[in-house]
Amino acid sequence: MSFEAEDIDLFKGEESSFDLKTILPKILKIWPWILLSLLFFIAAAFYQTETTPPLYNVSAKFFIKENEKAFSFFENPALTQDQGMGLTNEMIIIKSRPIAEATLAKLDFQVEYYQEETFRNVEVYKQTPIVVEVDWKSPQLLNGRIKVDWNSIDSFTLSFPEESYSQLFPDGSYGGSGKLESANFKFGEWVDTPNFKIKINNTSGQTSGSSIFVLRDKNYLINFYSLGLIIALEDKNSSILNISLLSQNRSKGEAYLNALMETYLELELYEKNEIANRTINFIDSQVAGVADSLSFFENQMQDYRASNQIFNLSSESSAVFTQLTEIETQLANENLKKRYYQSLKDYLVRENYNEIVVPSGLGIDDPYLNGLIENLLAVQVDRSRLRATQTDISPQVREANKKLADLNNSISEILSNVDRNNAMVIADLENRKKQIEASFRSLPQAEQNLIKLQRQATLNENIYNYLSERRAESAISKASNTPSNKIIEYAKAGVLQVSPKPARNYLAAIFAGILLPILIVLGREFFRTKIEEPKYLERKLKIPVLSTILASKTKDSLVVFNAGKSGIAEGFRSLRSNIKFLVPKEKQLTLMITSTISGEGKTFCAMNLASVYSLTGKKTILIGCDMRKPKIFNEFGLKNDIGLSNFLSGQEEDFKKIIKTTQYENLDLILSGPIPPNPSELLFSSNFEKLVNSLKEVYDVIVLDTPPVGLVSETLDLLTMVDFTLFVFRQNYSEKIFIDALNGLKEQKGIKNLYAIFNGLDANKVSYGGYGYSYGYGYGYYDDDNKKKKKFKF
């Protein structure tokens, strides 16, 4: 061991309290706990993996066409819809509850079937041994397992594993139901009870088996699928959507996504066909009256010809008839337009945009008016779709309302102009008709009457043909409508399950099983405030550690005399040998033993160090300077009737009278004596220095057992009276901050000849078994090696 600690580099940076060389053996020591932890976490991972229902990712690709509005150049640019916002709206609409509800209406998802396995129930879709029919007009049990067992092809047993079930009543309210008893029923017959009404069919024809089913209400399914749907852009620069969801059953997830996309396309086509349907309905309402009039006038004309024996008109009558027919046909068309304009005004005033017919469907070729109305209908459709997922106060709905109001005003202004033009045309046609009718009066009366009937019949026929043609065009337009959007890739479920992931679970379990015990060890080390390792004390302390003393396993404090072959006694011999390097040979030795606080073993070390010197033949005296808590007299079986306090206070002037001999050769004592009221002043007096100087003339070795330096101040005053001072640290008792306090004495107060002793070492609690401090301990070299070692502890 080197004792050149006086030259220690004080500028060396502070080291971490963690030392891998000391922590690693502690980790290796707890390998049984690591193994147990590993087994526990692997078992937990196995249980979690096997009991968690598997989830598969089902995805599809769907194309959304960019908005293309007819005659959009007539719109106010500030009102145009942002393309990105429109795409976002479509994504929200696809996830909306109305779309989910329309999709679920096509699918039979209200009954879920499960196959019972060892650790979990696996959902089965379509390929089920039984089929459950549900009467939703009766109360039904929801969201709980209902088990069906059968041992014959005719009957089965219903059992209810759950403690309670929620219940749906026909009026839409919910309630609860307690534990239900099992009962037997027949396949193919309605089971009608106060709690439920169902019919179970054995579609597999199996004579025995079991199955589990769960009933779900529409609200649950709508929420589950609308909230569980995940929609994202396939690429940020495209309008192709990646639609996905997590499903316990691959086929069921694929069926829902495919039905969802088809439903969306059907609703889109329905919205497109609405315009054609309104045109057809408007024309049908006009055609009904025209058809009746046409039939009436044709019958009248036939009767008149038959009764008056007139079948053909003269050339003059034919010319008049032709002119009147053309004028009246034009007048009928203009009147049709007038009625349309009037109905359009009414719709705009009432803001009833759902009944508006596009003018082009009636042959009104006004591009400006047609463009505005088509834009109006498109915005109305967008607003309806937005209202399915948003409130009226949302920014997008408010923007749509603003667009509708602006378009309404624009169309109203155009209608005022168009209506005036229409009135002028009608007035002109009426005047022309009157002029022709003037020449009509010069014809024979019989021909006049025939022309009147034929005019009415021809007029109604022309109007009927015109409307029929327009209706056919609208019907063709409706039949040719196709959705703008389309399915790019039908739903396909992934082969690997998304959750749980066995490999990830087991890997996490291995890491957790190994790391948890290690983290506990590291945590204990991090929060440990006591000094445990001799090596830590050597590394942190800026004075040498002269020796390490093993922990005593007996109550006897005089181990040097009473257990001379023990490892503890050998530790004090090692301390004595190391002290030889500190003082010249054959020089009288005066040393002081102290500690930071009481309980670190300074008195124990003082007694045994004095004992080990006395065994070498040196005349040794041990002075008990701790007059507050005297201890030494008990260990040597003496009375503390007279001692250091008597001499220092002047009660006894002869120091020889306070010296007490012991039963051990070469070892004398000066006890602390009766406890004085002022121990600090007594130790600081000149009498104490006089006493020490007198004893140096008589004794080879003087050992001072002083009070703890951290509790009293007089100990510091004694440091100048001795050759060197030994500070005692005790394993798992002394605080780490005591090291800083002692370093401060050396660096700040400049005190030299300070050395340390590490006391109370348990070789089983250090990372390297005390090797280097108690050589031979644990190998039967000393008597106490043969004692039973402690069992493994965490």
DRENNU-313452 format. One record per residue (C-alpha): residue in one letter; z negated, y, x negated. Coordinates in steps of 0.5 Angstrom, whole numbers, plus 500, padded with zeros to 3 digits. Layout:
BEGIN
AZYX;...
***
This chain:
BEGIN
M500500500;S502507497;F497513498;E501518496;A501521503;E499528500;D506529498;I509527505;D515531507;L512536512;F519539514;K521532517;G523532524;E519530530;E521522532;S521519538;S515515541;F520510542;D521505537;L526499538;K523495532;T516495536;I519495543;L524489542;P519484541;K515486547;I521485551;L522478548;K515477549;I516477557;W522473557;P519468563;W518474567;I526476566;L528469568;L524470574;S527476576;L534474574;L533468579;F530472584;F536477584;I541472584;A538469590;A538475593;A545476592;F547469594;Y543471601;Q546478602;T553475600;E553469605;T549472611;T554479611;P560478615;P566479611;L570485612;Y578486611;N582492610;V588492615;S593497614;A600500616;K605505615;F607510620;F612516620;I611522623;K617527624;E617534622;N617539628;E624541630;K623546636;A630548639;F632555639;S626556634;F629563632;F627566638;E620565637;N615570634;P615568626;A607569627;L607564632;T610558629;Q606552627;D604551620;Q608544618;G601541615;M597543620;G602540625;L601533621;T594534621;N594535628;E598528629;M593525625;I587527629;I591525635;I592518633;K584518631;S582521638;R579517644;P584517649;I589514644;A584509643;E583508650;A590507652;T591502646;L585498648;A587497655;K593493652;L588488649;D583483651;F577486646;Q571486651;V569479649;E568477642;Y568470640;Y564467634;Q563460631;E556459628;E556457621;T550456616;F549463614;R552467619;N557467625;V564468624;E569472629;V574468632;Y580471635;K585468640;Q584461637;T578460641;P575453645;I573457651;V576463655;V571468658;E573472664;V568478666;D567481673;W566488671;K565490678;S558487677;P552488672;Q554485665;L550483659;L552487653;N552487645;G548481645;R549474643;I550469649;K551461646;V555456650;D554449649;W557443652;N557435652;S562434657;I569437659;D566439666;S559443665;F556447659;T549450658;L548458657;S543460652;F540467650;P538467643;E536475643;E530477645;S533483650;Y540485652;S543492654;Q546491661;L552495664;F552497671;P558498676;D556505677;G557506669;S549507668;Y546502663;G539499663;G535493659;S534486660;G529482657;K529474655;L533470659;E532462660;S537457659;A541454665;N547449666;F553451669;K560448671;F567450667;G572454671;E567456676;W564463677;V557464674;D554470679;T547472677;P543478678;N544480670;F551478670;K558475673;I562471668;K567465669;I568460663;N574456662;N574450657;T581451654;S581446648;G579440653;Q574438648;T568434650;S563437646;G562443642;S559450642;S561457641;I558464642;F561470645;V559478646;L561482651;R562489649;D563495654;K569500653;N565506651;Y563502645;L570499643;I573506644;N567509639;F568503634;Y575503633;S576511634;L571512629;G573506624;L580508624;I582511617;I588515616;A591518610;L598521607;E601515603;D604521599;K602528599;N609530599;S611526605;S609525612;I608518612;L601516614;N597510612;I593507617;S587503616;L581500619;L576495617;S575488621;Q572482621;N578478623;R584479620;S589478626;K584482631;G585488626;E593487625;A593486633;Y589493634;L593497629;N600494632;A598496639;L595503637;M602505634;E606502639;T602506644;Y603512640;L610512641;E610510648;L606516650;E611520645;L617518649;Y613519656;E612526654;K619527652;N621523659;E617528663;I622534662;A628529665;N623527670;R622534673;T629535673;I631529677;N625530682;F627538683;I635535684;D632530689;S628535693;Q635539694;V639533695;A635530701;G637536705;V644537703;A645529704;D643530711;S647536713;L653533710;S653527714;F651532720;F658536719;E662530718;N660527724;Q661534728;M668535725;Q670528727;D668529734;Y672535734;R678533732;A678527737;S676531743;N681537741;Q687532738;I688537732;F688533725;N691538720;L691545719;S697550719;S699552712;E696559713;S689556716;S689551709;A690557705;V684561708;F680554708;T681554701;Q679561699;L673560703;T671554701;E671556693;I667563695;E662559699;T661553693;Q660559688;L655562693;A651556694;N651555686;E648562686;N643561691;L641554688;K640558681;K636564685;R631558688;Y630556681;Y629563678;Q624564684;S620557683;L620558675;K617565677;D611562681;Y610557676;L609562670;V604566675;R600560676;E601558669;N603551672;Y607549666;N607542667;E612542673;I617547670;V625544669;V629546664;P635551666;S640547662;G638541667;L641545673;G647547669;I644554668;D648555661;D643561658;P642559651;Y636565651;L633562657;N634555655;G631556648;L625560651;I623555656;E624549651;N619552646;L614553652;L614546654;A614544647;V607548646;Q605546652;V605539650;D602541643;R596544647;S595538651;R595534645;L590538642;R585539648;A585531647;T581532641;Q578539641;T575544645;D578551648;I575555643;S577551637;P582556633;Q588551634;V587551642;R587558642;E593559638;A597555642;N594559648;K596565645;K603562644;L604560651;A602567654;D607570649;L612566651;N610567659;N611574658;S618573654;I621569660;S618573665;E622579662;I628575662;L627572669;S627580672;N634581668;V637574670;D634575677;R638582678;N644579675;N644573680;A643578686;M649582684;V653576684;I651574691;A652580694;D659580691;L661573693;E658575700;N663581701;R669577698;K667572704;K667577709;Q674580707;I676573708;E673572714;A677578717;S683574716;F680568719;R679571726;S687572727;L688564727;P688560733;Q681559736;A682551735;E683552728;Q678557727;N673552730;L676546726;I675550719;K668552720;L666545721;Q671543715;R668548711;Q661546712;A662539711;T666541704;L661546702;N655540703;E660535699;N661540693;I654541693;Y652534693;N657532688;Y654537684;L647535684;S649528684;E652530677;R646533674;R642528676;A646523673;E646527667;S639528667;A638520668;I643519662;S639524658;K632520660;A635513658;S637516651;N631519649;T627515643;P621517640;S622521634;N616518630;K617510628;I613504625;I615504618;E611498616;Y607493621;A599492620;K598487615;A591485613;G589484605;V587477603;L581479599;Q575481603;V573488602;S565487603;P561483601;K564482594;P561476591;A563478584;R560485584;N554482588;Y552477583;L554482577;A549487580;A544482581;I544479573;F544487571;A538488576;G534482574;I535483566;L534491567;L528491572;P523488567;I526491561;L525498565;I518496567;V516495559;L520502557;G516505563;R510503560;E511505553;F514512556;F508513560;R503510555;T498516552;K494511548;I495509541;E497501541;E501500534;P499501527;K506503525;Y506508530;L500511527;E503511520;R509514522;K506520526;L500521522;K500526516;I495522512;P495515509;V492509514;L487506509;S486499513;T487496520;I480493522;L481487527;A478487534;S471484534;K470478539;T463478539;K457483540;D454483533;S456489530;L454487523;V460482522;V460483514;F453480514;N454475520;A461473520;G463474512;K469469513;S472473519;G478477519;I474483521;A470482515;E476481510;G479488513;F473492511;R474488504;S481491504;L478498506;R473497500;S479495495;N484501497;I478506496;K478504489;F485507488;L482514491;V476515486;P475514479;K472508476;E464507476;K464514480;Q458515485;L462515492;T460519498;L464519504;M464521511;I466517517;T468520523;S473520529;T475525535;I471522541;S466517542;G467510543;E473509537;G468505533;K466510527;T459507527;F461500527;C466502521;A460506517;M455500518;N460495516;L463499510;A456500507;S455493508;V461491504;Y459495498;S452493498;L455486497;T458488491;G451490488;K452497489;K446501491;T448503498;I445508503;L448509510;I446516513;G446516521;C448524522;D449523529;M443526532;R445526539;K447519540;P443515535;K445508535;I444504528;F437503528;N438498534;E443494530;F438493524;G432492528;L428498526;K425504530;N428511530;D421514529;I422518523;G429520520;L434525518;S432530524;N424530521;F427532514;L432537516;S427540520;G422541515;Q417536518;E417531512;E419534505;D420528501;F426525503;K424518500;K419517506;I425517511;I429512507;K428505511;T430499507;T433493511;Q433486510;Y440486506;E439487499;N442494496;L443497503;D438502505;L438507511;I436514513;L436514521;S438520525;G430520527;P428523534;I433527537;P432535536;P434541540;N438544535;P442538531;S448543529;E444548526;L440542522;L446539519;F448546517;S442548514;S441547506;N436542507;F442537508;E446539502;K439538498;L438531501;V445529499;N445531492;S438528491;L441521494;K447522489;E442521484;V439515486;Y445511490;D452509488;V455509495;I453514500;V456513507;L455518512;D456516520;T457523523;P458525530;P466526533;V469531530;G473533537;L466534540;V461538536;S463543530;E458541525;T462535523;L467540520;D462543516;L460536512;L467535510;T466539503;M460535502;V463529501;D469526496;F473524502;T473523510;L475517514;F478518521;V477512526;F482511531;R482505536;Q487501539;N489502546;Y483507546;S485513542;E490518545;K496520541;I494527542;F489526537;I494525531;D496532532;A489534532;L488531525;N494533523;G492540524;L486539520;K490538514;E496543515;Q492549518;K485548515;G488546508;I483540508;K484535503;N482528502;L483526509;Y484518511;A485514517;I482507519;F486503525;N480500529;G480494534;L486491533;D488486537;A493482533;N496479540;K498486543;V502488537;S509487536;Y509484529;G502480530;G498485525;Y502482519;G501487513;Y494489516;S491482517;Y494477512;G493470514;Y490472521;G493467526;Y494461521;G487458521;Y485462514;Y479465517;D474462522;D476466528;D483464527;N481457530;K479461537;K483459543;K489464544;K490468550;K495466555;F502469556;K501476560;F506481563;
***
